[in-house]
Amino acid sequence: MLPAEAVEQNVCEFLLALGRAGGAEERDEPGIQWTVGGSPIDYHNCVVRADLTPDATGAAIRGFCAALDRHGVPGTWHIGPSTRPDDLGTRLLAQGFTPGGEEVGMALDLAALPDTRSTPAGMTVERVAQQTQLDAFEAVLASGFGEGEREARWVCEMYARIGLGDETAWRHYLGRLDGTAVATASLFLTGDVGGLYFISTAPAWRKRGIGSAITYAALQGARQAGCRWAILSASRAGLPIYQRLGMADVCRFDLYGWTPRPADG
């Protein structure tokens, strides 16, 4: 599998898995796949795959928007390297979507991961295996990731539903500094690919090497689980951290957002 394909596939399965945990409505057809209604967060009510002809694109857009309106949730269309048609972004804007920014798909051949790496003094990383640890994970995530408390609450509720054991495709990591929870990372396994998600450092503890340390721990977890590749989808702000760990840019994702129409009456 090529790195860009590995990124797309793992991100797709990650979004679908969380949607299923939330009881989302899911559509899976040859030209399009989406998950809607399992989350209050726009990023997670989303089109994860589209390979549409130009003639079929308009109906597909309307169908996705109708599902968002029906569930009363905002949503996002994720456009990756395999998405078609090539002018889909322009078509989405014409139908009332708004630009939602760009993410960078990154990958690392785990054979190149160093066996050891320095860690900030006083920092430890533990696998989340019980509810008290998940509560601490949620508190860190709520302090400065994405939509804050609302997203952190939903994500950790889904993690609790899915389970925290080795029988799942998930591994979650909590970083502590002198006993205080300060960082998070999640690992989602698909075949020989480990996807890194929800990498977060509490704002008061940033720029101390903690983000790099929690990311390295998740990369080690992926290698220990038998993965060949580690992937993630990064914001521009996070790029330097991941590049210093040897991860390479392999693709781009453009995001387009939709807000449901107000109900009549």
C-alpha positions in Angstrom: 0.0 0.0 0.0 1.3 3.4 -0.9 1.6 5.9 2.0 -1.1 8.3 0.6 -3.5 5.3 0.2 -2.7 4.2 3.8 -3.5 7.7 5.1 -6.8 7.9 3.3 -7.9 4.4 4.3 -7.1 4.7 7.9 -8.7 8.2 8.2 -11.8 6.9 6.5 -12.1 3.9 8.8 -11.4 6.0 11.9 -14.2 8.4 11.1 -16.6 5.5 10.3 -15.7 3.7 13.5 -16.5 6.7 15.7 -19.7 7.3 13.8 -20.8 3.7 14.3 -20.1 4.0 18.0 -22.4 7.0 18.1 -25.2 5.3 16.2 -24.8 7.3 13.0 -26.7 6.8 9.8 -24.2 5.5 7.2 -24.3 5.5 3.4 -21.9 3.2 1.5 -22.3 3.1 -2.3 -19.8 2.7 -5.1 -19.6 6.5 -5.6 -19.9 7.8 -2.1 -19.6 6.9 1.6 -20.6 9.1 4.5 -21.5 8.9 8.2 -24.1 11.4 9.7 -25.8 11.9 13.0 -23.5 10.0 15.4 -21.8 13.2 16.6 -22.6 16.8 17.4 -19.2 17.8 15.8 -19.1 18.8 12.2 -15.8 17.1 11.5 -17.3 13.7 12.4 -20.5 14.0 10.3 -18.7 13.6 7.1 -18.2 12.3 3.6 -15.2 10.0 3.9 -15.0 8.8 0.3 -16.3 10.1 -3.1 -15.5 8.8 -6.6 -18.3 10.5 -8.5 -18.9 11.3 -12.2 -19.6 15.0 -12.9 -23.2 14.1 -13.7 -23.7 12.3 -10.4 -22.1 14.9 -8.2 -25.0 17.3 -7.7 -27.4 14.6 -6.5 -24.7 13.3 -4.1 -24.1 16.7 -2.6 -27.9 17.2 -2.1 -28.2 13.8 -0.6 -25.5 14.5 2.0 -26.9 17.9 2.8 -30.4 16.4 3.2 -29.0 13.8 5.7 -27.3 16.6 7.7 -30.6 18.6 7.7 -32.6 15.6 8.7 -30.4 14.9 11.8 -29.9 18.6 12.5 -26.1 18.5 12.7 -23.3 20.3 10.9 -21.0 18.3 8.6 -17.9 18.3 6.6 -16.9 16.9 3.2 -13.4 15.6 3.3 -11.6 15.8 0.0 -8.5 13.6 -0.3 -6.2 12.6 -3.2 -8.5 9.9 -4.6 -11.6 12.1 -4.5 -13.4 12.8 -7.8 -14.4 14.8 -9.6 -11.4 17.1 -9.6 -13.5 20.2 -9.3 -15.6 19.0 -6.4 -14.4 21.8 -4.1 -15.8 24.4 -6.5 -19.0 22.5 -6.8 -19.4 22.3 -3.0 -18.9 26.1 -2.7 -21.5 26.7 -5.3 -24.0 24.6 -3.2 -23.4 26.7 -0.1 -20.5 24.9 1.6 -17.8 27.0 3.2 -14.0 26.4 3.2 -13.0 24.4 6.3 -9.2 24.5 6.0 -6.6 22.0 5.0 -4.9 19.1 6.7 -1.7 17.4 5.7 -1.5 13.6 5.5 1.8 12.3 6.9 3.3 8.9 7.0 6.3 7.1 8.5 7.8 3.7 7.7 8.1 2.4 11.3 11.3 0.5 10.4 12.9 3.9 10.5 11.6 4.8 14.0 14.5 5.1 16.5 14.4 2.5 19.3 14.8 5.2 22.0 14.2 8.9 22.3 14.8 11.4 25.1 11.7 12.4 27.2 11.2 15.6 29.2 12.3 15.1 32.8 9.5 13.9 35.0 7.3 12.8 32.1 5.7 9.3 31.9 3.3 7.8 29.3 0.7 5.2 30.2 -1.8 3.2 28.3 -5.4 4.2 29.1 -7.0 1.0 30.5 -9.6 2.2 33.0 -12.2 5.0 33.4 -10.2 7.2 35.7 -7.5 7.4 33.1 -10.0 8.1 30.4 -11.4 10.9 32.6 -8.0 12.5 32.8 -7.6 12.0 29.0 -10.8 13.9 28.5 -9.8 16.8 30.7 -6.5 17.3 28.8 -8.3 17.1 25.4 -11.0 19.5 26.6 -8.4 22.1 27.5 -7.2 22.9 24.0 -8.1 20.5 21.2 -10.6 21.1 18.5 -14.0 22.2 19.9 -12.8 21.8 23.4 -15.1 20.3 26.1 -17.9 19.3 23.7 -15.7 17.3 21.4 -13.6 15.8 24.2 -16.8 14.7 26.0 -18.2 13.0 22.9 -14.9 11.4 21.9 -14.3 9.9 25.3 -17.9 8.7 25.5 -17.3 6.8 22.2 -14.1 5.4 23.6 -15.9 4.1 26.6 -18.5 2.5 24.4 -15.9 0.9 22.2 -13.8 -0.4 25.1 -10.2 0.1 26.2 -8.9 -3.5 25.9 -6.6 -5.2 23.3 -9.7 -6.7 21.6 -10.4 -3.4 20.0 -8.6 -1.5 17.2 -7.8 1.3 19.6 -5.0 2.3 21.9 -5.0 5.5 24.0 -2.1 7.1 25.7 -1.9 9.6 28.6 1.2 11.6 29.3 1.9 12.9 32.8 4.5 15.4 34.0 5.3 14.8 37.7 2.0 13.0 38.0 -0.2 15.7 36.3 -2.0 14.7 33.2 -0.7 16.9 30.4 -0.9 15.1 27.0 -3.0 12.7 25.0 -2.7 10.5 21.9 -4.9 7.8 20.3 -3.9 5.0 18.0 -6.3 3.4 15.6 -5.2 0.2 13.9 -6.2 -1.0 10.4 -4.2 -3.9 9.1 -0.5 -2.9 9.0 -1.3 0.8 9.5 -1.5 2.7 12.8 -3.3 6.1 12.6 -2.5 8.7 15.2 -5.3 11.0 16.4 -6.2 13.4 19.1 -2.6 14.3 19.8 -2.9 17.1 22.3 -0.9 18.9 25.0 -2.6 21.1 27.6 -1.9 24.7 26.8 0.1 25.5 29.9 2.5 22.7 29.2 3.3 23.3 25.5 6.8 24.0 24.0 8.5 21.6 26.4 8.9 18.6 24.1 5.8 16.9 25.6 3.9 16.7 22.2 6.9 15.0 20.6 7.1 12.5 23.5 3.5 11.5 23.4 3.6 11.2 19.6 6.7 9.0 19.9 5.0 6.8 22.4 2.0 6.3 20.1 4.4 5.5 17.2 6.1 2.9 19.4 2.7 1.4 20.1 2.0 1.1 16.4 5.2 -0.7 15.8 4.6 -3.0 18.8 1.2 -3.8 17.4 2.9 -5.1 14.2 2.2 -2.1 12.0 4.5 -1.2 9.1 3.2 2.3 8.6 2.2 5.1 11.0 0.0 7.9 9.6 -1.7 11.0 10.8 -3.6 14.0 9.4 -1.9 17.2 10.7 -2.7 20.8 11.0 -0.1 23.3 9.8 0.8 24.1 13.4 1.6 20.5 14.2 3.8 19.8 11.1 7.2 20.7 12.7 6.7 18.2 15.6 5.9 15.3 13.3 8.6 16.2 10.7 11.2 16.1 13.5 10.0 12.5 14.3 10.7 11.5 10.6 7.1 11.7 9.3 6.8 12.9 5.7 4.1 14.8 3.9 2.3 12.5 1.5 -1.0 14.1 0.7 -3.5 16.8 1.4 -7.1 16.9 2.7 -9.3 19.9 1.9 -12.4 20.3 4.2 -15.7 22.0 3.3 -18.3 22.6 5.9 -22.1 22.6 5.9 -24.5 24.0 8.4 -28.1 22.6 8.5 -30.9 24.8 7.3 -33.3 26.1 10.1 -36.5 24.1 10.4 -39.6 25.7 8.8 -42.1 27.3 11.1 
